[in-house]
Amino acid sequence: MNPGDDGVAISRVVETAASWDGAPLLSYPRGAPRVTILRATVPPHTALAMHTHALVNAGVILRGELTVIAETGAQRMFRAGEGIVELVGTRHYGENRGDGELELVMFYAGTQGMSLSERADL
């Protein structure tokens, strides 16, 4: 798709080699590639479980706000329309601290048999 084709407008949401906390992303794993796209809806005032990712993943907030909290205490809020490049290898969790639903789409770039995330309870 090329900008300007048939009136199509394209905007770059995010382009980076680092996660939201500035840590460099890991190299993609070797093996048969597997791309997964998930769409999630999170109720108001809901915290997700502490977890980690071993693969690069990124997404877009469609509606609401997501606050991501790392085990280090670092945190960042992402609003509708913003892109997020997740932490890899660092324990973290997300929260919908708002009064409305949070909706997001996440893209995972891994290999066959690789888990998208692992629960990492404290």
MOCOR-V196091 format. One record per residue. N is the residue number from 1. RES is the residue in one letter. OMEGA is omega in whole degrees, -180 to 180 (* if undefined). NEAR is the number of other C-alpha atoms within 8 Angstrom. D_FIRST is the distance of its C-alpha to the first C-alpha in whole Angstrom. Layout:
BEGIN
n=N res=RES omega=OMEGA near=NEAR d_first=D_FIRST
n=N res=RES omega=OMEGA near=NEAR d_first=D_FIRST
END
This chain:
BEGIN
n=1 res=M omega=179 near=3 d_first=0
n=2 res=N omega=177 near=5 d_first=4
n=3 res=P omega=178 near=8 d_first=7
n=4 res=G omega=178 near=7 d_first=9
n=5 res=D omega=177 near=7 d_first=7
n=6 res=D omega=178 near=4 d_first=10
n=7 res=G omega=-180 near=6 d_first=11
n=8 res=V omega=177 near=8 d_first=8
n=9 res=A omega=-180 near=6 d_first=10
n=10 res=I omega=174 near=5 d_first=9
n=11 res=S omega=179 near=4 d_first=12
n=12 res=R omega=180 near=5 d_first=13
n=13 res=V omega=178 near=8 d_first=16
n=14 res=V omega=172 near=6 d_first=18
n=15 res=E omega=-174 near=5 d_first=18
n=16 res=T omega=173 near=5 d_first=21
n=17 res=A omega=-178 near=6 d_first=23
n=18 res=A omega=174 near=10 d_first=26
n=19 res=S omega=-174 near=14 d_first=27
n=20 res=W omega=179 near=10 d_first=28
n=21 res=D omega=178 near=7 d_first=31
n=22 res=G omega=179 near=6 d_first=30
n=23 res=A omega=179 near=8 d_first=31
n=24 res=P omega=177 near=7 d_first=29
n=25 res=L omega=177 near=9 d_first=27
n=26 res=L omega=175 near=7 d_first=28
n=27 res=S omega=177 near=4 d_first=27
n=28 res=Y omega=-180 near=8 d_first=25
n=29 res=P omega=176 near=7 d_first=28
n=30 res=R omega=179 near=6 d_first=28
n=31 res=G omega=179 near=6 d_first=28
n=32 res=A omega=-176 near=6 d_first=26
n=33 res=P omega=174 near=9 d_first=23
n=34 res=R omega=176 near=8 d_first=23
n=35 res=V omega=179 near=9 d_first=20
n=36 res=T omega=175 near=7 d_first=21
n=37 res=I omega=179 near=8 d_first=20
n=38 res=L omega=173 near=7 d_first=23
n=39 res=R omega=-176 near=8 d_first=23
n=40 res=A omega=172 near=8 d_first=27
n=41 res=T omega=-177 near=8 d_first=29
n=42 res=V omega=-180 near=9 d_first=32
n=43 res=P omega=177 near=9 d_first=35
n=44 res=P omega=174 near=11 d_first=36
n=45 res=H omega=-179 near=9 d_first=39
n=46 res=T omega=175 near=9 d_first=38
n=47 res=A omega=175 near=8 d_first=38
n=48 res=L omega=180 near=7 d_first=36
n=49 res=A omega=173 near=9 d_first=38
n=50 res=M omega=-177 near=11 d_first=38
n=51 res=H omega=175 near=12 d_first=36
n=52 res=T omega=174 near=14 d_first=34
n=53 res=H omega=176 near=12 d_first=31
n=54 res=A omega=-177 near=9 d_first=31
n=55 res=L omega=179 near=12 d_first=27
n=56 res=V omega=176 near=14 d_first=24
n=57 res=N omega=-177 near=10 d_first=23
n=58 res=A omega=-179 near=11 d_first=21
n=59 res=G omega=179 near=11 d_first=20
n=60 res=V omega=175 near=13 d_first=20
n=61 res=I omega=-179 near=18 d_first=23
n=62 res=L omega=-175 near=10 d_first=22
n=63 res=R omega=178 near=11 d_first=26
n=64 res=G omega=-178 near=13 d_first=29
n=65 res=E omega=177 near=13 d_first=30
n=66 res=L omega=172 near=13 d_first=30
n=67 res=T omega=178 near=12 d_first=33
n=68 res=V omega=-177 near=11 d_first=32
n=69 res=I omega=178 near=11 d_first=36
n=70 res=A omega=179 near=11 d_first=36
n=71 res=E omega=179 near=8 d_first=40
n=72 res=T omega=-176 near=4 d_first=40
n=73 res=G omega=177 near=6 d_first=40
n=74 res=A omega=177 near=8 d_first=37
n=75 res=Q omega=179 near=8 d_first=35
n=76 res=R omega=177 near=8 d_first=32
n=77 res=M omega=177 near=8 d_first=31
n=78 res=F omega=-178 near=11 d_first=27
n=79 res=R omega=179 near=10 d_first=27
n=80 res=A omega=-180 near=10 d_first=24
n=81 res=G omega=-179 near=9 d_first=21
n=82 res=E omega=174 near=9 d_first=22
n=83 res=G omega=177 near=11 d_first=20
n=84 res=I omega=171 near=12 d_first=23
n=85 res=V omega=-172 near=11 d_first=23
n=86 res=E omega=174 near=9 d_first=26
n=87 res=L omega=177 near=13 d_first=29
n=88 res=V omega=178 near=12 d_first=30
n=89 res=G omega=178 near=7 d_first=34
n=90 res=T omega=179 near=9 d_first=35
n=91 res=R omega=-178 near=11 d_first=37
n=92 res=H omega=173 near=12 d_first=35
n=93 res=Y omega=179 near=12 d_first=35
n=94 res=G omega=178 near=11 d_first=33
n=95 res=E omega=167 near=11 d_first=35
n=96 res=N omega=-178 near=16 d_first=34
n=97 res=R omega=-175 near=10 d_first=37
n=98 res=G omega=180 near=9 d_first=36
n=99 res=D omega=179 near=6 d_first=37
n=100 res=G omega=179 near=7 d_first=34
n=101 res=E omega=173 near=12 d_first=32
n=102 res=L omega=176 near=16 d_first=29
n=103 res=E omega=-180 near=12 d_first=26
n=104 res=L omega=175 near=12 d_first=23
n=105 res=V omega=-180 near=12 d_first=21
n=106 res=M omega=-180 near=11 d_first=21
n=107 res=F omega=-178 near=11 d_first=19
n=108 res=Y omega=179 near=12 d_first=22
n=109 res=A omega=-178 near=12 d_first=21
n=110 res=G omega=178 near=13 d_first=25
n=111 res=T omega=179 near=12 d_first=26
n=112 res=Q omega=176 near=8 d_first=28
n=113 res=G omega=-180 near=4 d_first=31
n=114 res=M omega=177 near=6 d_first=30
n=115 res=S omega=177 near=6 d_first=31
n=116 res=L omega=177 near=9 d_first=29
n=117 res=S omega=177 near=8 d_first=32
n=118 res=E omega=176 near=8 d_first=35
n=119 res=R omega=-176 near=8 d_first=38
n=120 res=A omega=-179 near=9 d_first=40
n=121 res=D omega=179 near=6 d_first=43
n=122 res=L omega=* near=3 d_first=45
END
